[in-house]
Every structure is written in structure tokens, then in C-alpha cells.
Amino acid sequence: MNIFKKLVTLPALLLFALTSCSGDEFKDHMEEISGVYNYPEMYSATNNYISDMCLIYHGRYDAPVSYDKESMKPYVYYTDSTGKKQFLYDAFLFLEIKAADNSSFQENVANVKQDKWQWILDRQFEDGYGMSAIDEIVDDLSAEGVTPVRKRKVVVAIPMPYSSKNVWGTIDGEQMVMNNDAHRLKVVKWYIDEVQKRWKAGNFKNIELAGFYWIAEKLTDSRTLLLDVKSYIKQTGHYFYWIPYFGADGGKDWKQYGFDVAYQQPNYFFVKSTVAKVPATRLNDACQFASRNNMGLEFEFDGNMLTDTLYQRKYTEYIDYFKANKVFDEAPIAYYEGGGYWNKIATSTDPVLVKLHKRLADIIAERQRRADKLSASN
């Protein structure tokens, strides 16, 4: 997620003066929290009834898992200590940052053209993987008598149409030049239309298309487009999602630019505290920012925690700070898991990882049970 670039957001003197806190320092810091929060509701029409959304990086060219049916099972459910299968994430955000040739869906450097937009569409909707795998898994569970109260939901990322002199490709015989906002918008509409066509052709039974995600994590070079993009998405009956990085340009202005739902990235997990001096209190700062601006939160981890105790501690700190800030009680959450590493943690036999997986899985499963009850009352 371009982590190093994202983390240089605090004044330098403050950033290097802070250190990670734990133990008594953690308790002291928690006493400063007000206990009054303004997150969006965990499960409501505000966020299209999504409480726990997992990011699925589905280019599949360098992931540690294939996202086939077997590897997607740990994302859909887990078997608890009593042997009961519990549903986990109720939504999946399908996205990718780079194509196999290193061209970018997110940044303006080597920004992708039409052939790569077509490529990611093909990858997202490939039979037997990702979306269709989730659909089949829920089908199998239902055949066993383990039927979800609600359909699982899917959000699809829109590649960033950066302004440039590049010719992106052609639509209806017309060349799309990306320094023309009308062309940039036309490209986005083309993509949204393609997603909907493919979704309809998929004939999914157990998943539904919830909306679209703006993959650029800052508003730079997006402002002139977003309200028109939002208007088009609204016409389709879907929602518009965004997950800005910590300190992103325009992060607090997300409603003003047409997003229906936004989640704040803490960006604490990714950098060693001994190097960047990003303290655990960053998690509290992110929670407070999200609360002030009516945002959900992103829970972050990746493959570093498979073997590194520092990152295992960071994962635990996310849980502790989210609990202390009532994120698990009150807010919708997006989960960044590094692109396949929830599977690796869920299937590990390492006792430490088994315990860490169970701790978060139990929390998500409990949130899902609450969401099911709320769904029944709507």
C-alpha cells in the first residue's frame, strides 16, 4: 500500500520524538480516551449493511495463495473451538494495485491503459476464483445446513484514471486522452458498465454487488471527477467506498466528494517502530480521526507476522486499541491482510499464529452474529 510514502504525515520532530507504548503506558493512554464516538453504525443502510469487509488483491500474479475455492474458505468461515462453522467477512473488496508488468492501477507513474483494465476485469471474474469461489463455498455450506442469514457482498475497485497526455484506449471508436476530464469520466463509466455486465453474466446466487471503490487513497487528481463518478454509481443503485491513508490529501473531506462510506487507515503495522518511530498511539490517533469524521477503520496486517514477533505484537495492538476505542463494538471495519495472508495465518499450525488467528476470528464472528440479529430486525 505504498506504506513509506504514506507514513511521513506528521511533523518530523513529533514523529521522531514518539515511541511505541505498551503496558502501563498503554493503560495511561487509554484513560485519556473520551469514550464517546461518532463512527458510522457497524451495520446499517449508511454503509450498505456491511460490517466486516476484507480486501482481496485479485491480480493473482504474485500472491501467496491462488484465491481458488480451497484458499478462499478461511475468508468465508472458520471452525470454532466447539467444532461449529462461523461466518466471517460479510463483504469482499476486489482490487489490485499493479499489473504483472509493474504498471499501476493506483499511481500516476506508469499508469495502466485499457488492455490492463480489461486484464483486471478478466482476473476478477474468472470462474473458479475469488467471487465465484465465494459463491460456491456458501453453496456448499448451505448444502450442509450452514446457511448464512445474509448474502455476502462484493465491492469492486475502479482503477485510477490519472490525468496525463496518454491515450488510454478507445471507446466506441474514439480515442480516450487522459488529460481530458470528459474522457477520464467516460473511461470510468465504461469500467462500471463492464463490471455490471460481467456480474449479471455470473449468475451468482450467494453474493451481491454492493458498490465500487475508488482505488486512489488521496484526493489529489480526483476532485474534478468524483461527484460525476458518484452520480453515475448512484444511478446504478450501488454505493461508493474509499479508504484513505493516514494524513491523506482530502481524507476528512470524503463526504464532500461523494463517497458513501470511508474507512481510515492507521498505517501503523507496516513500518518497524525502531526505524520510523511510528508509535502504537498512532492507532488511537486514527480511531479519534475516524470518530471525528464519521469514518470506519481499517485493521491492518500482512505476511511479516508469520515469523516476526514485532509484527505479531503490532497485530495484537490493533486489537487492543480497537477494543479500547470501541471500534469492534460500534464501527464498520475494512481488513487489509497483505494479499493472501489471512489464509496463511488461518491454516498455520504455529501455536502463536493459531492463537492470534482465533482472537481476531472470534471477534469477527461475534460481529457477524450481531449483524445477523440487526438484519432480522430491519
C-alpha positions in Angstrom: 0.0 0.0 0.0 2.9 2.4 -0.7 3.5 2.4 3.0 6.6 4.5 3.4 5.2 7.3 1.4 2.1 7.3 3.5 3.7 7.5 6.9 5.5 10.8 6.5 2.5 12.7 7.6 3.3 14.1 11.0 5.7 16.9 11.7 9.2 15.5 11.7 10.1 16.5 15.2 7.0 14.9 16.6 7.3 11.8 14.6 10.8 11.1 15.8 10.1 12.0 19.4 7.3 9.5 19.8 8.0 5.9 20.7 5.8 2.8 20.9 3.9 2.4 24.2 2.8 -0.8 25.9 1.9 -2.0 29.4 1.3 0.9 31.9 1.8 3.4 29.1 -1.0 1.8 27.1 -3.3 1.9 30.2 -2.4 5.5 30.9 -3.1 6.5 27.3 -6.4 4.7 27.3 -7.6 6.7 30.3 -7.3 9.8 28.0 -9.9 8.5 25.6 -13.3 10.1 26.0 -15.5 7.1 25.4 -17.8 9.0 23.1 -17.6 8.1 19.4 -19.1 9.2 16.1 -18.3 6.2 13.9 -20.9 5.2 11.4 -23.0 2.3 12.7 -21.4 -1.1 12.4 -24.3 -2.4 10.4 -26.8 -0.1 8.8 -28.0 1.4 5.5 -25.3 4.0 5.8 -22.7 1.5 4.7 -25.0 -0.8 2.7 -25.2 -3.3 5.6 -21.5 -4.3 5.6 -19.8 -4.7 8.9 -16.5 -6.5 8.0 -15.0 -6.1 4.5 -11.8 -8.0 3.6 -9.6 -6.6 0.9 -8.8 -9.2 -1.8 -5.8 -8.3 -4.1 -7.0 -10.4 -7.0 -4.5 -9.8 -9.8 -3.2 -13.2 -8.5 0.2 -13.0 -10.2 2.4 -12.8 -7.1 0.0 -13.7 -4.2 0.9 -16.5 -1.7 -2.4 -18.1 -2.5 -4.4 -18.6 -5.7 -7.8 -17.4 -4.4 -9.3 -20.6 -5.7 -12.2 -22.3 -3.8 -9.9 -24.0 -1.2 -7.8 -21.0 -0.4 -10.9 -18.7 -0.1 -12.6 -20.9 2.6 -10.8 -19.3 5.6 -12.2 -15.9 4.5 -15.8 -17.1 4.4 -15.9 -19.1 7.6 -13.8 -20.7 10.4 -14.4 -23.7 12.7 -14.5 -22.6 16.3 -13.3 -24.5 19.4 -16.7 -26.3 19.6 -16.5 -27.5 16.0 -19.1 -25.1 14.8 -18.6 -23.3 11.5 -18.8 -19.5 12.0 -19.2 -17.0 9.2 -16.5 -14.3 9.0 -16.3 -11.4 6.5 -19.6 -10.4 5.1 -18.0 -8.4 2.2 -15.0 -8.6 0.0 -13.3 -5.7 -1.8 -11.7 -6.9 -5.0 -8.8 -4.7 -6.1 -5.3 -4.7 -7.4 -2.5 -2.1 -7.2 -0.2 -3.3 -10.0 -0.4 -5.4 -13.1 2.2 -8.2 -13.7 4.3 -5.8 -15.8 4.5 -3.4 -12.8 2.2 -0.8 -14.4 0.0 0.8 -11.7 -3.8 0.8 -11.2 -3.3 3.3 -8.4 -0.4 5.7 -9.1 0.3 8.1 -11.9 3.7 6.6 -12.7 3.3 4.0 -15.5 -0.4 4.3 -15.2 -2.2 1.4 -16.8 -4.1 1.6 -20.1 -7.2 -0.1 -21.5 -5.6 -3.5 -22.0 -4.7 -3.7 -18.3 -8.2 -2.5 -17.2 -9.5 -5.4 -19.4 -7.0 -7.7 -17.8 -8.0 -7.0 -14.2 -11.7 -7.4 -15.2 -10.8 -10.8 -16.6 -9.0 -11.8 -13.4 -11.7 -10.5 -11.1 -14.4 -12.5 -12.8 -12.5 -15.7 -13.7 -14.6 -18.7 -13.0 -13.4 -20.8 -10.0 -11.5 -18.0 -8.3 -12.4 -15.1 -6.0 -16.0 -14.1 -6.4 -17.2 -17.4 -7.9 -15.2 -19.3 -5.3 -17.0 -17.5 -2.5 -20.3 -18.2 -4.2 -19.5 -21.9 -4.4 -18.3 -22.1 -0.8 -21.5 -20.6 0.5 -23.4 -23.0 -1.7 -21.6 -26.0 -0.2 -22.1 -24.7 3.3 -25.8 -24.3 2.7 -26.0 -27.9 1.5 -24.5 -28.9 4.9 -27.2 -26.9 6.6 -24.9 -24.0 7.4 -26.8 -21.2 5.6 -25.9 -17.5 6.2 -28.6 -15.2 7.2 -27.4 -12.7 4.6 -25.7 -12.8 1.3 -22.0 -12.0 1.2 -21.3 -8.7 -0.6 -18.7 -7.6 -3.2 -17.2 -4.2 -3.8 -15.1 -3.7 -7.0 -12.2 -1.2 -7.2 -12.1 1.3 -10.1 -8.6 1.8 -11.4 -7.4 5.4 -11.1 -7.8 7.3 -14.3 -4.8 9.7 -13.8 -4.7 12.9 -15.8 -1.9 12.6 -18.4 -1.2 13.0 -22.1 -1.5 9.3 -22.5 -4.0 7.7 -24.9 -5.8 5.2 -22.6 -7.5 3.3 -25.4 -10.7 3.6 -27.4 -14.4 3.6 -26.6 -16.9 3.5 -29.4 -14.1 4.2 -31.8 -13.0 7.4 -30.0 -9.5 7.7 -28.5 -9.6 8.5 -24.8 -6.9 11.0 -24.0 -6.4 11.2 -20.2 -5.8 15.0 -19.9 -9.5 15.4 -20.8 -11.8 15.1 -17.8 -14.7 14.1 -20.1 -12.6 11.2 -21.4 -11.5 10.2 -17.9 -15.1 10.1 -16.8 -16.1 8.1 -19.9 -13.4 5.6 -19.1 -14.7 5.1 -15.5 -18.3 4.7 -16.8 -17.0 2.1 -19.3 -15.5 0.2 -16.4 -18.5 0.4 -14.2 -20.7 -0.8 -17.1 -18.3 -3.7 -17.8 -18.4 -4.8 -14.1 -22.2 -4.8 -14.2 -22.3 -6.8 -17.4 -20.0 -9.4 -16.1 -21.8 -9.5 -12.7 -25.1 -10.2 -14.5 -23.4 -12.9 -16.6 -22.0 -14.6 -13.4 -25.5 -15.6 -12.2 -24.2 -15.6 -8.6 -26.6 -17.0 -6.0 -25.0 -16.2 -2.7 -23.2 -12.9 -3.3 -24.4 -9.5 -4.4 -22.7 -6.4 -5.9 -22.6 -3.7 -3.2 -20.7 -1.0 -4.9 -17.5 0.4 -6.2 -14.2 1.5 -4.6 -12.0 4.5 -5.6 -8.5 3.0 -5.5 -6.6 6.3 -5.2 -6.0 6.8 -1.5 -5.8 10.6 -1.7 -8.0 13.2 -3.5 -5.1 14.6 -5.5 -6.1 14.5 -9.2 -9.5 13.1 -8.3 -11.5 16.1 -7.2 -12.7 17.2 -10.7 -14.2 13.7 -11.3 -15.6 12.3 -8.1 -19.0 13.9 -7.9 -19.7 12.8 -11.5 -18.5 9.3 -10.7 -20.7 9.3 -7.6 -23.7 10.4 -9.7 -23.2 7.6 -12.1 -22.7 5.0 -9.4 -25.9 6.2 -7.7 -27.8 5.7 -10.9 -26.8 2.0 -10.8 -28.1 1.7 -7.3 -24.7 1.0 -5.7 -22.5 2.5 -3.1 -19.2 4.4 -3.4 -16.4 3.4 -1.0 -13.0 4.9 -0.1 -10.1 4.1 2.3 -7.6 7.0 2.5 -4.2 6.6 4.1 -3.3 8.3 7.3 -2.8 12.1 6.6 -4.1 11.7 3.0 -5.0 14.8 1.0 -8.7 15.3 1.5 -9.2 12.5 4.0 -11.6 14.4 6.2 -13.5 15.7 3.1 -14.7 12.3 1.9 -18.4 13.1 2.2 -18.0 16.4 0.3 -16.6 14.5 -2.7 -19.4 12.0 -2.9 -18.3 8.9 -1.1 -21.0 7.0 0.8 -18.6 5.2 3.1 -15.0 5.8 4.1 -12.6 3.9 6.3 -9.4 5.4 7.9 -6.1 3.6 7.5 -3.9 3.8 10.7 -0.7 2.8 8.8 0.9 1.6 12.0 1.5 -2.0 11.2 3.8 -1.7 8.2 6.9 0.1 9.4 9.3 -1.1 12.2 8.9 1.3 15.1 12.6 1.3 15.7 13.1 2.7 12.2 10.3 5.1 11.6 9.3 5.9 15.2 5.6 5.5 14.5 4.2 4.7 17.9 1.3 2.4 18.8 -0.6 5.5 19.8 -1.0 6.1 16.0 -3.8 3.6 16.4 -5.5 5.8 18.9 -5.0 8.9 16.6 -6.5 7.0 13.7 -9.5 6.0 15.8 -10.1 9.5 17.0 -9.7 11.0 13.5 -12.2 8.4 12.2 -14.7 9.2 15.0 -14.4 13.0 14.4 -15.1 12.5 10.7 -17.7 9.7 10.9 -15.5 7.1 9.3 -14.9 3.3 9.8 -11.4 1.9 10.4 -9.1 -0.4 8.6 -7.5 -3.2 10.5 -4.0 -3.9 9.0 -1.6 -6.8 8.9 0.5 -8.8 6.4 2.9 -11.7 6.0 5.5 -10.1 8.2 3.6 -11.5 11.2 4.1 -15.1 10.1 7.6 -15.1 11.6 8.4 -11.7 13.2 7.4 -11.2 16.8 7.4 -7.4 16.3 4.6 -7.6 13.8 2.7 -10.2 15.9 2.8 -7.6 18.7 1.5 -4.9 16.3 -1.4 -7.2 15.3 -2.2 -7.5 19.0 -2.0 -3.8 19.5 -4.5 -3.2 16.7 -6.9 -5.5 18.6 -6.2 -3.8 21.9 -6.6 -0.2 20.6 -9.7 -1.1 18.5 -11.3 -2.6 21.6 -10.3 0.4 23.8 -11.8 2.8 21.2 -15.0 0.7 20.7 -14.3 0.1 17.1 -15.3 -3.5 17.3 -18.4 -2.5 19.2 -19.6 0.3 17.0 -17.8 0.8 13.7 -17.7 -0.9 10.2 -14.2 -2.3 9.6 -12.1 -3.0 6.4 -9.3 -5.6 6.8 -6.0 -5.2 4.9 -4.3 -8.6 5.2 -1.4 -8.2 2.7 -2.9 -10.1 -0.2 -3.5 -13.8 0.9 -2.1 -13.8 4.4 -5.3 -14.3 6.3 -5.3 -17.7 4.6 -1.7 -18.3 5.7 -2.4 -17.4 9.3 -5.7 -19.3 9.4 -4.0 -22.5 8.1 -0.8 -22.3 10.2 0.0 -24.9 12.8 2.3 -22.5 14.7 0.7 -22.2 18.2 1.3 -18.5 18.3 -0.4 -17.9 15.0 -3.2 -20.2 15.8 -3.9 -18.1 18.9 -3.6 -14.8 17.0 -6.0 -16.0 14.3 -8.5 -17.3 16.8 -8.5 -14.0 18.7 -9.5 -11.9 15.7 -11.7 -14.6 14.1 -13.8 -14.8 17.3 -14.2 -11.0 17.2 -15.3 -11.0 13.6 -17.7 -14.0 14.1 -19.3 -12.2 17.1 -19.7 -9.1 15.0 -21.4 -11.2 12.3 -23.8 -12.7 14.8 -24.8 -9.2 15.9 -25.2 -8.1 12.3 -27.4 -11.1 11.6 -29.6 -10.0 14.5 -29.8 -6.5 13.3 -30.6 -7.7 9.8 -33.5 -9.7 11.2 -34.9 -6.6 12.9 -34.8 -4.4 9.8 
